[in-house]
Amino acid sequence: MKTMTSNEIREMYIKYFEGQGHQKFPSASLIPDNDPTLLWINAGVTPLKKYFDGSEIPKNRRIVSSQKCIRTNDIENVGKTARHHTFFEMLGNFSVGDYFKKEAVAFSYELLTSEKYFGMDKDKLYITVYPTDEETYNLWLEIGVDSDHIIKLESNYWEIGEGPCGPDTEIFYDRGKKYDPDNLGIKLLTDEIENDRYIEIWNNVLSQYNAKSGFSRKEYPELPSKNIDTGMGLERMACVLQGTETNYETDLFMPIIEEVKKISEQEYHGEMSFKVIADHIRALTFAISDGAVFSNEGRGYVLRRLLRRAVRYGKKLNIEKPFMYQLVEAVVKIMGKTYPELKDNQSNIEKLVLKEEKLFHKTLSSGEKRLQELTNSNIKEISGEDVFKLYDTYGFPFELTQEILAEKGFTVSINEFNECMQKQKEKARQARKKEASMKTQNKAFLDFKTDSTFIGYDDYECITEVIGLIKNEELVSELYGSGYVILEKTPFYAQSGGQAPDKGTIEGKNFDAEVVDVIKGPNKQHIHFVKVQKGKIKMGTKVNAKIDVERRESIMKNHSAAHLLLEALNETLEGEILQAGASVGSKSFRFDFTCTGKVTDEDLVLAEKLVNEKIQTKVDAVIEYMPLTEAVKKGAIALFVDKYDDVVRTVKLYDSFDLCGGTHVKNVGDINRFAIKLIDSKGTNVYRIEAVTDKNIEDQLFAEIKPYNDEMKKLLSKAKNIVETAYIEDINLDFDVKIDNSKPTSYQDVIFNRNEVEMIREQVKELEKNYYQRKQETALSDLDHFDQFIEENAIGEYIVTKVENYDLSILKQLIDKLVDKLDKGFVFIANVTNNNVNFIAKCHKEISAQVNCGDYIKAASVKAKGNGGGSKVFGQGGGNDISSLDEILTKVKEKISKIK
């Protein structure tokens, strides 16, 4: 067998199949293109689904690729196992209605064993096939594989609902007895025991049939276009060909681990921390290169969780400073030749990773201390409120907290966490509102009458002088901590007319302060509420006042869009439209109005379209000052309820003309895009629209549809569990739903998500009804399954066994039928569901003197840390500890067998 680098393995694989007439497909982006069913590309075949389902035909029916993939369904296992990764490469050869089993088997065998290629010893290869797939079995024999190296397994079948499916045949490489400490040999494969000896390196999926609901596999019709879908993990192949203990010692990971060694000043001996870090930085580097960003939702949340998990493991290596960004270069060096876009994006990736690391480091240390305090207890369940505080205060993702707690043997309620999050968010909003109103009722504000000039329409930064300092309702000569600052002139817009205030910084020679709020005082000064970060502010000090420009520009876009929306509503809706209030922030704006006519979703979609058409005119905003009477004569409309001076400020944006003191864009085209987020009825003929602009559209609309998405996830998870459980129980259920997970950009998308949830809710309800009906029919009709558990002694026939996931109502009917089936029988069943167990027992009256069901149940339930009991002929109970279940069943059998 040849020793090869990962690049050589990839190149040889691609070139071999190109030589067999395959067209090389470049790796698709990790972010699925036009596939709303997926968060990430998670398999080599995923970008080719349109070919395999027949919706498109490729120019070349033979395809080869090396596809980058991300799977994050069980992140907590990364680093624990030898071959589990979040990011990996899948080498694949595909046939779309071209060659089939014979060629697929021949290709894989030649590439693996020929000295021209990988040169593996054929005696080291073991093959698994589906038991009824005699054709593939015989093909392996014909090509030279010994029969004792071919194993038939029921699990060798690929099927995911209706559509293309079929048997698969897998190839394993035997790494030898060194990786078989119990000397189990081939039993590891035949019994499908997780092991490090026989490594799966190739899987040929032989898509031969069309799965149909209600049909058994034997009844599936054959596909008109049979397909081959091959997957070979590059990381696994590198492990085998490079002779390493795990994937992590290959050239795909070791250069990263070497960098971690340098940073941590610790040696690597297979520790999990090194592996987690190396794996996660690969996933982060590739995902960000393909356009993913850190956030609290979707893909961004996955990235945030990966980075924070890696940082936590870095701390276990005594790395106390940001370091993940330094590892990006190592990933680029390893993978840059194959994926040159990594080099192009390296600087941006490092920047984003460093920024996220700094954010997390600010709170990680104190959060871990708090978590340690929570686990210094004998109570093994942590309250959802405590876990929420870790999330809200210290930035711990719920899943990360869950993982840390699990390591220490603790649990937490997901539902309680979600409830606490909603309650505390509402409390926080109310508290902030109350604080703002109380601050404005300040005697010092009333007494302070020195003039202050607002220059923020044109200037975003200026050198100015401190003319007033207020703390605890008193004028002071110097300020530290937090308090109020009044400047001779200021670029900071104060909360006014429904528009949110600016934020930013005030800096001086010996201090710097963060401006977190700006209010308009009773004497019309702009008063800045600040948190002094360093030093202290003194009266008369010269300072540099600078607003957060990005935030201001977002507010301006929202404010200008609000003007355009009022005009669009007047054009779209029937009846009289009157402004009833507004609130403009940096993320979104709220617009209240009255309408005597009906407001429909179709009206709002049209209004949204009209606003975007106005934006595309790209006309300049016209701002003028004129007498109030002249402005009203010209048709100016007051967008907000303000008190106007004799000379007013007017704002003309395309065809809207209003009196307004707020900040606006220079050109309507600067708004870029506009979208309605939601509409609420606030009473008879009173409506509230919330809308967003530009960069905030996707995030804000996603937040709006999140409740739908959350419910959808719960519904689909429920449906998945039903279907998977039914599949295990050999019950065929028809449920195939494709969900649009693409980012919303319009009100039409919000409507779609709302309607989709309503539809799926009904479908899942019907699915569940169908499942229980079928489950009951199946369970009660297949009593022969229990014949294998029948034993006999002096009292007659008896059954003592374990089942899983039975509904209790069905279980009771089942035990009735089993007792009737037996001659003077006794039945004891342990039903395991989610680490809990239910016990149920019943016997014929003729033997009740010798067998007391209630006593058996009580003893078993107490052993399982629960309770139960019953009469001589029937008993029922249960517990939440299944660790002694085998012992419990054995004791029941022993007691029964000793009865004479």
Secondary structure, DSSP 8 states (H G I E B T S, - for coil): -----HHHHHHHHHHHHHHTT-EEE----SS-SS-TT-SS--STTGGGHHHHTTSS--SSSEEEEEEEEE--TTGGGTTTSSS--SEEEEEEEEEESS--HHHHHHHHHHHHH-TTTT---GGGEEEEE-TT-HHHHHHHHHHT--GGGEEE-TT-EE--SSEEEEEEEEEEEE--GGG-TT--TTHHHHTT---SSEEEEEEEEEEEEEE-TT--GGG--EEEEEEEEEEEEHHHHHHHHHT-SSGGGSTTTHHHHHHHHHHHT---SS-HHHHHHHHHHHHHHHHHHTT----SSHHHHHHHHHHHHHHHHHHHTT--S--GGGGHHHHHHHHTTT-THHHHHHHHHHHHHHHHHHHHHHHHHHHHHHHHHHHSSS--EE-HHHHHHHHHHH---HHHHHHHHHHTT-EE-HHHHHHHHHHHHHHHHHHHHHHHHHHHS-HHHHH-----EE-TTT-SEEEEEEEEEEETTEE-SEE-SEEEEEESEE----BBTTB----EEEEETTEEEEEEEEEE-TTS-EEEEEEEEES-EETT-EEEEEE-HHHHHHHHHHHHHHHHHHHHHHHHSSS-EEEEEEEE-SS-EEEEEEESS---HHHHHHHHHHHHHHHTT--B-EEEEEEHHHHHHTT-EESS-----SEEEEEEETTEEEE--S---SBGGGG--EEEEEEEEEETTEEEEEEEETTHHHHHHHHHHHHHHHHHHHHHHHHHHHHHHHHHTT-----------S---SHHHHHHHHHHHHHHHHHHHHHHHHHHHHHHHHHHH-GGGGGGGEEEETTEEEEEEEEES--HHHHHHHHHHHHHHSTT-EEEEEEEETTEEEEEEEE-GGGTTT--HHHHHHHHHHHTTEEEEE-SSEEEEEES--TTHHHHHHHHHHHHHT--
